[in-house]
């Protein structure tokens, strides 16, 4: 699969086969049909007039549908090669709505080192409503199969995982899920459809924290979901509307603006990430480096088969929590913050940030040590970033 091999798209946006880079800019709503405007209009309206009550308009209430949000939802469906896209006010809202496809007594198999917010949702909220989850090392396909129960209804994959960047064989587990009649879901936040398109590998639902690489500018909070078929699409639409978890008009517009530059940003950041990973790997004072682009990464070959790149996120262990905090306080260029995937580099501390909701013993079981740092490489000059990180490591 290459960036130049656009999937044949049918229906609403594009009949002609175009490369991914071109589809980022020519997605069907890039020119307003009514005015010729070169940007999707912001329909800042909560409700819509019924000119003829016997023939209601396509949109009647913004919770149920809005032209600006619809343009975004069609956009992400096109990029992921799915049938239906849905925009939510956060990545966790998209994940939460998707989990509502399941019922009390159902069981899910989930990536063990999943994002802390997803872990919290499953173990602290949805478990109270009878939804069960088993966390499994999904680099081991046999372990996933062994977790199957009579009441298992879905499998939730995060690959590369956050923050240890373990790689799961999407095609293998998607095929097994189909055989077992399970709904397969993939969090594609780290790779984005620029590098990885799980629906083309057989997955049923793709999810994004669009706050990250898709938005790309640390200025919008959003989540996206794409379904592989219309049946799941209708079910997810029913949940989005019923729960009221919809992305606002302004944020929908901001997200589309960010997505237009996805190719340029991802390509630049990945080149820098490769350089940084190689540099970190050569240092004797770094206990471990996690990046699927390294030849010695256990999932390197699988990543090469199912993705066209390695992304811009690196995790590395500096040896102790004390040293990690010293580095965080000493860096000058990356912002020290929650989140990732922005034009500026972001250095995060999973133990106190993204995975603080996990009990310490659970984090350690999953390899999320107190010395682990996560570096989301932005658009700065990589040599400047390395010089800055070097002075922080040597303090």
C-alpha positions as CSV (number, residue, x, y, z in Angstrom):
1,X,0.0,0.0,0.0
2,X,1.5,3.3,-1.0
3,X,0.4,6.9,-0.7
4,X,-0.1,7.0,-4.5
5,X,-2.5,4.1,-4.5
6,X,-5.8,5.8,-3.7
7,X,-8.7,3.4,-3.0
8,X,-11.6,3.5,-5.6
9,X,-14.1,5.7,-4.0
10,X,-17.8,5.5,-4.9
11,X,-20.6,7.8,-4.1
12,X,-20.7,11.2,-2.6
13,X,-17.2,12.7,-2.9
14,X,-15.1,11.4,-5.7
15,X,-15.6,9.0,-8.6
16,X,-12.1,9.3,-10.0
17,X,-9.2,7.5,-8.4
18,X,-6.8,10.1,-6.9
19,X,-3.7,9.8,-4.8
20,X,-4.0,10.4,-1.0
21,X,-2.1,13.7,-1.2
22,X,-4.6,15.0,-3.8
23,X,-7.6,13.8,-1.9
24,X,-6.5,15.8,1.1
25,X,-7.2,18.9,-0.9
26,X,-9.9,17.7,-3.3
27,X,-12.3,15.9,-1.1
28,X,-15.7,16.9,-2.5
29,X,-16.4,20.0,-0.4
30,X,-13.3,22.0,-1.1
31,X,-15.3,24.5,-3.2
32,X,-18.7,25.8,-2.0
33,X,-21.3,24.9,-4.7
34,X,-23.4,27.9,-3.9
35,X,-20.8,30.7,-3.9
36,X,-17.6,29.2,-5.2
37,X,-15.8,30.0,-1.9
38,X,-12.6,28.1,-1.5
39,X,-13.4,27.0,2.0
40,X,-16.3,25.1,3.5
41,X,-18.7,27.6,4.9
42,X,-19.4,27.7,8.6
43,X,-23.1,27.0,9.1
44,X,-23.4,28.6,12.5
45,X,-27.0,27.6,13.0
46,X,-28.7,25.3,15.5
47,X,-31.9,24.8,13.5
48,X,-33.0,24.9,9.9
49,X,-36.2,26.2,8.3
50,X,-38.7,23.8,6.8
51,X,-39.9,25.5,3.6
52,X,-42.3,22.7,2.9
53,X,-43.3,20.5,5.9
54,X,-44.2,17.7,3.6
55,X,-40.6,17.7,2.2
56,X,-38.3,18.3,5.2
57,X,-34.8,19.6,4.5
58,X,-31.7,17.4,4.7
59,X,-30.7,19.1,7.9
60,X,-33.2,20.1,10.5
61,X,-31.2,20.4,13.8
62,X,-27.5,20.7,14.2
63,X,-27.2,17.8,16.7
64,X,-28.6,15.5,14.1
65,X,-26.7,17.0,11.2
66,X,-24.9,20.2,10.1
67,X,-23.5,21.0,6.6
68,X,-20.1,22.0,8.0
69,X,-19.8,18.9,10.2
70,X,-21.1,16.8,7.3
71,X,-18.3,18.0,5.1
72,X,-15.7,16.9,7.7
73,X,-17.4,13.6,8.2
74,X,-17.4,12.8,4.5
75,X,-13.8,14.0,4.3
76,X,-12.5,11.5,6.9
77,X,-14.6,8.7,5.4
78,X,-13.0,9.4,2.0
79,X,-9.5,9.4,3.5
80,X,-10.0,6.1,5.5
81,X,-11.8,4.4,2.6
82,X,-15.0,3.8,4.7
83,X,-18.6,4.4,4.0
84,X,-19.6,6.8,6.9
85,X,-17.7,9.2,9.0
86,X,-18.7,10.9,12.3
87,X,-17.3,13.8,14.2
88,X,-17.3,14.0,18.0
89,X,-16.2,16.6,20.5
90,X,-13.1,14.6,21.6
91,X,-11.3,11.3,20.8
92,X,-12.8,9.8,24.0
93,X,-16.3,10.9,23.0
94,X,-15.8,8.9,19.7
95,X,-14.5,5.9,21.6
96,X,-17.3,6.1,24.2
97,X,-20.0,6.3,21.5
98,X,-18.4,3.3,19.7
99,X,-18.4,1.2,22.8
100,X,-22.1,2.0,23.2
101,X,-22.6,-0.4,20.2
102,X,-22.2,-3.1,22.9
103,X,-24.6,-4.2,25.7
104,X,-24.4,-5.2,29.3
105,X,-22.9,-8.6,29.5
106,X,-20.8,-8.2,26.4
107,X,-17.1,-8.8,26.5
108,X,-14.3,-7.0,24.6
109,X,-10.7,-7.9,24.0
110,X,-8.5,-4.8,24.2
111,X,-4.8,-3.9,23.6
112,X,-3.1,-4.2,27.1
113,X,-1.0,-1.0,26.9
114,X,-4.0,1.1,25.6
115,X,-4.3,4.8,26.1
116,X,-5.0,5.6,29.7
117,X,-8.3,7.3,29.0
118,X,-9.6,4.2,27.2
119,X,-8.4,2.1,30.1
120,X,-10.2,4.4,32.5
121,X,-13.4,4.3,30.5
122,X,-13.5,0.5,30.4
123,X,-12.4,-0.2,34.0
124,X,-14.0,2.7,35.8
125,X,-17.2,3.6,33.9
126,X,-18.4,1.1,31.4
127,X,-17.7,-1.8,33.7
128,X,-20.4,-0.4,36.0
129,X,-22.9,-1.0,33.2
130,X,-21.8,-4.6,32.7
131,X,-19.4,-4.3,29.8
132,X,-16.4,-6.6,30.4
133,X,-12.9,-6.1,29.0
134,X,-9.8,-8.3,28.9
135,X,-6.5,-6.6,28.2
136,X,-4.1,-8.7,26.1
137,X,-0.7,-8.3,24.6
138,X,-1.9,-8.0,21.0
139,X,1.6,-8.7,19.6
140,X,0.7,-12.3,20.4
141,X,-2.1,-13.4,18.2
142,X,-2.5,-16.7,20.0
143,X,-3.0,-14.8,23.3
144,X,-5.8,-12.8,21.7
145,X,-7.5,-15.9,20.5
146,X,-7.2,-17.5,23.9
147,X,-9.0,-14.5,25.4
148,X,-12.2,-15.3,23.4
149,X,-15.3,-16.0,25.5
150,X,-18.8,-17.0,24.5
151,X,-19.9,-13.4,25.2
152,X,-17.1,-11.7,23.3
153,X,-18.5,-9.2,20.9
154,X,-15.6,-7.0,19.9
155,X,-11.9,-6.5,19.6
156,X,-10.3,-3.1,20.2
157,X,-6.8,-2.6,18.8
158,X,-4.4,0.3,19.3
159,X,-1.4,0.1,17.0
160,X,1.2,1.4,17.4
161,X,0.1,1.4,21.1
162,X,0.4,4.4,23.4
163,X,3.1,4.8,24.8
164,X,5.2,1.7,24.2
165,X,4.5,1.6,20.5
166,X,3.9,-2.1,20.2
167,X,2.7,-3.2,16.8
168,X,-0.4,-5.4,16.2
169,X,-0.9,-7.4,13.0
170,X,-4.2,-5.7,11.9
171,X,-5.0,-8.0,9.0
172,X,-4.5,-11.2,11.0
173,X,-6.8,-10.0,13.8
174,X,-9.3,-8.5,11.5
175,X,-9.7,-11.8,9.6
176,X,-10.0,-13.7,12.9
177,X,-12.6,-11.2,14.1
178,X,-14.7,-11.7,11.0
179,X,-14.5,-15.5,11.5
180,X,-15.7,-15.1,15.1
181,X,-18.4,-12.6,14.2
182,X,-16.8,-9.8,16.3
183,X,-16.7,-6.1,15.6
184,X,-13.1,-5.0,15.1
185,X,-12.0,-1.5,16.0
186,X,-8.7,0.3,15.6
187,X,-7.4,3.5,17.2
188,X,-5.5,5.0,14.2
189,X,-4.4,8.2,16.0
190,X,-0.7,7.7,15.8
191,X,-0.5,6.7,12.1
192,X,-3.5,8.6,10.6
193,X,-4.8,7.5,7.2
194,X,-1.6,9.0,5.7
195,X,0.4,6.0,6.9
196,X,-2.2,3.4,7.8
197,X,-5.8,2.6,6.6
198,X,-7.2,-0.2,8.8
199,X,-10.5,-0.5,6.8
200,X,-8.5,-1.6,3.8
201,X,-7.0,-4.3,6.0
202,X,-10.4,-5.6,7.0
203,X,-11.3,-3.6,10.1
204,X,-14.9,-2.6,10.9
205,X,-14.4,0.8,12.6
206,X,-11.5,3.2,12.7
207,X,-11.2,5.8,15.5
208,X,-9.1,9.0,15.9
209,X,-8.3,11.5,18.5
210,X,-8.3,14.2,15.8
211,X,-7.0,16.6,18.4
212,X,-3.6,15.1,17.5
213,X,-2.1,14.7,14.0
214,X,-5.2,15.4,12.0
215,X,-5.8,18.8,13.7
216,X,-2.1,19.2,14.0
217,X,-2.0,22.7,15.7
218,X,-2.9,22.1,19.4
219,X,-6.0,24.4,18.9
220,X,-8.9,22.0,18.5
221,X,-10.4,19.1,20.5
222,X,-12.1,16.5,18.3
223,X,-12.7,12.8,17.7
224,X,-13.5,11.0,14.5
225,X,-15.0,7.5,13.7
226,X,-15.3,5.8,10.3
227,X,-17.3,2.7,9.6
228,X,-16.5,0.1,6.9
229,X,-20.2,-0.5,6.0
230,X,-23.5,1.3,6.0
231,X,-25.1,-1.0,8.7
232,X,-22.5,0.0,11.3
233,X,-22.7,3.6,10.0
234,X,-26.4,3.8,10.8
235,X,-25.9,2.3,14.2
236,X,-23.1,4.8,15.1
237,X,-25.1,7.7,13.7
238,X,-28.0,6.7,16.0
239,X,-25.7,6.7,19.0
240,X,-24.1,10.0,18.0
241,X,-27.5,11.7,17.7
242,X,-29.0,10.0,20.7
243,X,-26.0,10.8,23.0
244,X,-25.7,14.3,21.5
245,X,-21.9,13.9,21.3
246,X,-21.3,16.0,18.2
247,X,-18.4,18.3,17.2
248,X,-19.2,22.0,17.0
249,X,-19.2,23.9,13.7
250,X,-16.1,26.1,14.5
251,X,-14.1,23.0,15.5
252,X,-15.2,21.1,12.5
253,X,-13.9,23.9,10.3
254,X,-10.6,24.2,12.2
255,X,-10.1,20.4,11.9
256,X,-10.7,20.5,8.1
257,X,-8.2,23.3,7.8
258,X,-5.6,21.3,9.7
259,X,-6.2,18.1,7.8
260,X,-5.3,19.8,4.5
261,X,-1.6,19.9,5.5
262,X,-1.5,16.4,6.9
263,X,0.8,15.0,4.3
264,X,3.4,17.7,4.5
265,X,3.4,17.7,8.4
266,X,3.6,13.9,8.7
267,X,6.3,13.5,6.2
268,X,8.5,16.2,7.8
269,X,7.9,15.0,11.3
270,X,8.6,11.4,10.5
271,X,12.0,12.1,8.9
272,X,12.9,14.0,12.1
273,X,11.6,11.2,14.3
274,X,13.7,8.6,12.5
275,X,16.8,10.8,13.1
276,X,15.9,11.3,16.8
277,X,15.3,7.6,17.4
278,X,18.6,6.7,15.8
279,X,20.4,9.3,18.0
280,X,18.7,8.1,21.2
281,X,19.5,4.4,20.3
282,X,23.2,5.3,20.2
283,X,23.3,6.8,23.8
284,X,24.4,4.5,26.6
285,X,22.4,6.5,29.2
286,X,19.1,5.6,27.6
287,X,17.6,2.3,28.9
288,X,15.3,1.7,25.9
289,X,14.0,3.3,22.8
290,X,10.5,2.5,21.4
291,X,10.0,3.4,17.7
292,X,8.7,1.0,15.0
293,X,11.0,2.6,12.5
294,X,14.1,1.0,14.2
295,X,15.3,-2.2,12.6
296,X,15.4,-3.9,16.1
297,X,11.8,-3.0,17.0
298,X,9.9,-6.3,17.4
299,X,7.1,-5.1,15.3
300,X,9.2,-3.5,12.5
301,X,8.4,-6.1,9.8
302,X,4.6,-6.0,10.6
303,X,4.7,-2.2,10.5
304,X,6.3,-2.4,7.1
305,X,3.6,-4.7,5.8
306,X,0.6,-2.8,7.0
307,X,1.7,0.8,7.0
308,X,3.7,3.1,4.7
309,X,5.6,4.8,7.5
310,X,6.5,4.8,11.2
311,X,4.9,8.0,12.5
312,X,6.4,10.9,14.6
313,X,6.1,9.5,18.1
314,X,9.0,8.0,20.0
315,X,9.1,6.8,23.6
316,X,12.3,6.3,25.5
317,X,13.3,5.3,29.1
318,X,15.9,7.5,30.8
319,X,16.3,5.1,33.7
320,X,14.3,6.6,36.6
321,X,11.4,8.8,37.4
322,X,13.8,11.3,39.0
323,X,15.8,11.7,35.9
324,X,12.7,11.9,33.7
325,X,11.4,14.8,35.7
326,X,14.8,16.5,35.5
327,X,14.8,16.2,31.7
328,X,11.2,17.5,31.5
329,X,12.3,20.6,33.5
330,X,15.4,21.1,31.5
331,X,14.2,21.0,27.9
332,X,13.7,24.4,26.2
333,X,12.2,23.6,22.7
334,X,9.5,21.0,23.1
335,X,6.6,22.0,25.2
336,X,6.0,19.7,28.2
337,X,2.4,18.9,28.0
338,X,-0.3,16.3,27.5
339,X,-1.2,15.4,23.9
340,X,0.9,14.9,20.7
341,X,0.8,15.3,17.0
342,X,1.2,19.1,16.7
343,X,3.4,21.4,14.7
344,X,5.4,22.0,17.8
345,X,7.2,19.1,19.5
346,X,5.6,17.9,22.7
347,X,7.4,16.0,25.4
348,X,5.1,14.0,27.7
349,X,5.5,12.0,30.9
350,X,3.0,9.1,30.6
351,X,3.2,8.1,34.3
352,X,1.9,11.5,35.3
353,X,0.0,12.5,32.2
354,X,-1.6,10.2,29.6
355,X,-1.5,7.1,31.8
356,X,-2.0,8.6,35.2
357,X,-5.4,7.0,35.5
358,X,-3.7,3.5,35.4
359,X,-2.7,2.2,38.8
360,X,1.2,2.1,39.1
361,X,1.4,-1.6,39.2
362,X,-0.8,-1.9,36.1
363,X,1.5,0.6,34.3
364,X,4.6,-1.3,35.2
365,X,3.1,-4.6,34.0
366,X,2.6,-2.9,30.6
367,X,6.1,-1.5,30.4
368,X,5.1,2.0,31.3
369,X,7.9,2.8,33.7
370,X,8.5,5.9,35.8
371,X,11.5,6.7,33.5
372,X,9.5,6.6,30.3
373,X,9.1,9.8,28.2
374,X,7.1,10.2,25.1
375,X,8.4,12.6,22.4
376,X,6.0,13.8,19.6
377,X,8.3,15.3,17.0
378,X,7.1,18.5,15.5
379,X,8.3,20.7,12.6
380,X,11.4,22.3,14.3
381,X,14.8,21.6,12.9
382,X,15.7,18.2,14.2
383,X,19.3,19.1,14.9
384,X,18.1,21.9,17.2
385,X,15.8,19.5,19.0
386,X,18.7,17.0,19.5
387,X,21.0,19.7,20.9
388,X,18.3,20.7,23.3
389,X,17.5,17.2,24.4
390,X,21.2,16.4,24.8
391,X,21.7,19.3,27.2
392,X,18.7,18.2,29.2
393,X,19.9,14.6,29.4
394,X,23.4,15.7,30.5
395,X,22.3,17.9,33.4
